[in-house]
Amino acid sequence: FNYVFKTFDQSIKAGDIIIVSTTTRHGFTCAKVEETDVDVNFENTLDYRWIVGKVDQSTYQMILSQEEDAIAKVRAADLAKRKRELVDAILGDSASAFKQLPLAKSPGIIEPSEE
């Protein structure tokens, strides 16, 4: 189905997500604009409804981006914790002896926890 909605908002363009008045339970739904400035047949009996507004997705996109960053940080912290726990489990009481080895000073070596 194609529906024709009316608006005074000249900034609405094809591809925009809009809120439109409907006869659904809450009276509104979202739609995607396919085209604008269409010729209207004023002799038909269609019920032309109003566009309520354009959906601003920028805040939603910002929240999704922040969530993605937070999840990545939590995963990195969890991985670092698991690595430390593994080092501690392998070395056990030998952590202080391991720190004295030249190998322990190599880049990328995970320090055992101090207990």
Protein Blocks (a to p, Z undefined) as FASTA:
>chain_A
ZZddddfblkbcghiacddddfbfnopacdddfbghiacdfkbccdcdddfbdcdfklmm
mmmmmmmmmmmmmmmmmmmmmmmmmmmmmnmmmmmmmmmpmklmpghiacdddZZ
